[in-house]
């Protein structure tokens, strides 16, 4: 009887949590389908007599939304690629090699997570200004990559520590070099960690606003967060366009999580080495 009560309690909690999570998303979708003056309505209906897809047509045909999306995809792709390549190799070196300064490097990476990103804005701005990288994608990519890499390196290093060294030793005995063993053996069984690294790097750049607002000043270089912010003014805000843009921006992230969810389950190394 107690087991049934526990199951019922857990199920009820999950239902309430799901509803609380879905409400903001459904509310934004409803606002994107209404007229701008319907923002203050208390109705929870997604589709009303005044609903239409006008905001979406306006978003794609009369604004620079597609340009902002292209810019965001470019920045996010480079940051993701940089994060996966550097974190996978750096994490492997920190996991497999005992070199001078290894503990200092790990401690330094951990210490960088103690400081909020906003505290680093001024040093980053001064550094980029001296390098003449203000108002450029390269400067933005450098900041995004440098803030995302410490976490990615640590979690890749932690995952490599769980992979038996016997896998590499067997590959070396079969004639593989250390690099070949890393590419052909270690990386394939590290898929869950690589996916987490890619998702974290992508999310660190896809929806980031504060750093982009400081680095990018040319409207032609705007990413999606900066572009959506332009719909908000001091006297009037285009809530329909704002909500429609927010819905479209969330679609790539949702697709990524759904398509890569099967890789998020760890434990792929179980049974790789026969006892």
N, C-alpha and C positions, 0 to 999 in steps of 0.2 A: 504493500500500500504506500509506504514512504517513497519507494522508487517511482511510482506513478505520480505522486505529488511533486517530486523533484523534477520529473520530466515535464509535467504541466507547467511548473514555474519557469523552467528554462525556455520552453516553447513560447509562453506568454511574453517573457522578456524579449525574446528575439523578434516577435511580432511587433511589439511596441517600438523596439529599436529600429526595425525596418521602416515602420510608418514614419517615425521621426526623421529618418534619413531621406525618405522619398518625398516628404512634404516640400522642402525647399526646392528640389529639382522640379517637381510638378508645378509649383508656384511660378518659377521662372519661365517654364514652358507656357503656362497660361498667360503670363504678362506679355510674352513675345507674340502671342496670337491676338492680343487686344489692342485697342487704340491707346495712344499715349495718355489720354485723360482718364483711362480706366485703371490706372495703377493703384489707386486708393480703394478699389472695390474690395469687399469682404467675401465675395463669392469664391468658392474653391473649384468651380467648374472650369475644365480646360477649354471647352468650346462653348461660346455663347452666340447670341444673335449678331453681335457686333464683331465677332472674331473673324480673322482673315490671315492670309500669309503675306500681307502687304509689307510688313517689317522685313521679312526674309528677302523679298524681291528688291526692296530698297537697299538692303544691306549689301547684296551682291552686285547690283546694277548701278547704284548711284553713289557708292562710297568706295574707298580704297581698301576694302576688307580683304580682297584676294591678294593684294600686294602685301598687306600686313601678314597674312597667313603664309605667303611664300617666304617672307623674311623670317618668321618664327620657325618654319620648317628648316630653313637653312641653318640658323643658329643652333637649334635643338639637335639637328643631325650631327653637326660638327662636335658639339659638346658631348653628345652620347658616344660618338665614335672615339673621341679623345679619352673619355672616362673609361670605356671598356678596354681599350688598348693599354693605357698607362696603369690602370688599377689591376688588370690581370697579370701584367708582367712584374709590376712593383710588389704586389701581394705575394707572388710566387718567390721572388728574391728574398723577401722578409720571412717567408715561411720555411724555405729550404736551406738558406745559407746563413752561416754564423760569421758575420764580418764585423770589423771594428765599427762601433757607432750604431749597431743595429738597434739596441735598446733606446738609444737617444733619438733615433729616427721615429720609432714607434711612439715614444713619449711625446715627441714634438707633434706628430700627427694627431694624437689624442688631445693635446692641449689646444690645438686650433679649434676644436669643437666647443671649447669653453666660452668663446667670444661670439656674441651675436653678429650677424652679418652687417647690421646697421653701424656697428662700431668701426667696421673696416672701410666704410664708404669714403671717408676723407683720405686715408692713406692710399686707397685704390685710385681715387680721383687724381691725387697729386702724382702718383706713379704713372698713370696713363697720360696725364697732361705732359709730363716730361718726355714720355716716349712718343708723343703726338698721336695717340691712339683714341683720343676723345672723338666721339661722333663716327665710330667705325665698328664694324662687327667683330674685328679681331680683338679689340679691347674688351668688348662684351663677352666674347668667348673665353678670354683669359680669366676674367673674374669668375664666370660661371664654373669653369673647369677647376680652378684653384679652390673654390669653396666646396665643390662636390667631391673632389678626389680623396680627401682624408677619410671620409666615411667609407667610400667605395674601396679604398686600399685596405682598410681595417677589416671590412667584412669579407673581402676576397682572401686576405691572409688567414682569417679564421676558418674559412671553408677549406682552403688548401691544407690546413693543419689536420683536418678530418680525413683526408685522402691518404691511404696507406702508401708508404714509400716503396712497398714491394711492387706496386704497379709500374713505377718508373724503372726499378731495378730489372723487372722482367723485360721491359721494352729495351733497356740498354743491353741486356744479354742477347736479345734478338737482333742487335746491330744498329739500333737507333742512337742517334746522338742525343745529348740532353735537350737540345732545342726541339728535335723531332719528337722526343717523348713528351715534351710539354705540349706541342701542337696536336699530336695524334692521340695522346692518352689522357693527359691532365685536363685540357680544355673541354673535351667532350663530356667528361663526367662532372664538370663544374658548371654545367648549363644553368642550374637554379641560381647560383651566385652571379653568373654573368647576366642573367635576365634581371635580377634585382639591381645590379649595377647600372644596366642600361635604362631601366625604368626610373631609377633615382636621378640619374644624370639628365634624362629627358624632362622629368618633372621639374628639376631645378632650373631649367631654362625656359620651358614652354609657357608657364604662367607667371613668371617673375616680373614685377613691375618696378620696384624701387631702384634697383641698379640700372635697369634699362632707361628709366626716366632721367638719370644723371648722365649716363654715357651717350645716349642717342638724343640729339637735338634737332636733327633734320627729319621733317615729317615723312620724307620718302624712305627713310630707314626704319620707321616705326615697326615694332613687333606688335603682336595681337593685344597684349595688355595696354600698351600705350595708345593703340588705335581705339580700343573700346573706351578708354578714359576720355578721348576727344569728344565722345557723345555727351559727356557731362559738362555742363556750363554753370556759371554762377546764377543765372536767372532762369534757365530752363534746361531740362535734361530729357533727351530722347530715350525714354525708358523702353519703348518698343524695340528700337535698334539695339540698345544696350542688352536687353534680355535675349534677343535673337542671336546676337554675337556670342553671348555667354553660352547659349545652347550649342552653337556650332563649334565653339572652342573646346567644349567638353567631349565632343564626339571622337576625335582621334585618341584621346587618353582612354576613353571607355573601350574602344576597339583594341587598343594595345593590351589592356588588362585582361580582356576576355580571350584574346588570341594567345597570350603568353601565360595564362593561368596554369596550364598543365606543367609548365616548367618551374613553377614556384614551389613545388613539393620537393623537399630535400630527400636525401637518402638514396640517391642513384648509385652510390658506391657500394651499397650493401650487396654482398655476393660477388663483388668484382674479383676478390682474391679468395681462392679456395683454401680452406684450412687443412 
